[in-house]
Amino acid sequence: MDQACAVCGKKPMSGNFIRHPHSGGWALRAPKKKRRFYPNLQTVHTEVKGSVLKLKVCVQCIKAGKVQRVSSIGIS
């Protein structure tokens, strides 16, 4: 399953999970492990070139108005 926005191409990013406050000498030898930051993707029915498609789009693109939702799908 693809986890990227169909409009802007936003993908998951990686970082570190640190289990303590970031102060003192312990911060230099603190246990760290990897984690993932996932984009907030929503499934949207939208019209592209006259046909209705189902796309995964991030919420920031929906809020910015880059994608228009189709109110009635018209399945018969």
C-alpha angles and dihedrals in degrees: 000000000000114000100194131106113255092216108040100014095235110172136185115285129206131228143148130283110215118188102204143051114285097242138096133024093300090073091075094059099029119139111259131183132182124261138175131236109210124201118242099253123184129187110242131184106220138165116247120177093340098311129096114242133183110229136176107233131173118245092242090062091048092050092047090055096242089131128043118209118227108234098203120031095196099217111173 
